[in-house]
């Protein structure tokens, strides 16, 4: 299965502003996505973003934590509106791959999210770099990571 992410250009810009506030610390947001699925491709298209407030998080240069209860309304909305979601955070240092900390975080968060969603497919995890480049991966119910073939920003019209 191939996975692709399309971010609306206005979403990408809003994410970049939130994820890189200028203090050199990581930040986090969720991208709510519509999806199209075929036998070989799942395409995620951004519909909305939910910014997790900086002051609600413990932010550092190379890791971030946030209160899990901030995820509850996002998970509820995704289920109610049949949306997937991408948990996106920043790497202010420009580290261009998922870190061990990211692997641990996703391995803990996604099983919780799948149980909240009664096992339905839900999405993945992404990182934005200071230049706006995004890379992402799908996370399945067993915690297996599958890289997105394409993770880009497109100026598409809603």
Number of C-alpha atoms within 10 A of each C-alpha: 11 16 21 21 25 21 24 19 16 15 18 23 14 12 25 20 13 20 28 21 13 9 10 17 20 25 31 25 20 22 28 26 25 18 19 11 12 9 7 8 13 18 17 25 23 23 18 17 19 14 16 19 13 18 8 11 15 14 18 14 14 17 17 19 14 17 11 9 8 12 16 13 10 18 20 14 14 18 18 10 11 16 24 23 28 24 20 22 26 29 23 23 13 13 14 13 15 15 13 9 12 18 14 10 15 19 18 12 15 22 17 15 19 20 11 14 16 10 13 15 18 23 25 25 25 25 26 27 20 17 9 18 15 22 21 26 23 21 22 19 18 10 16 12 17 15 17 21 15 16 20 18 19 15 12 11 7 7
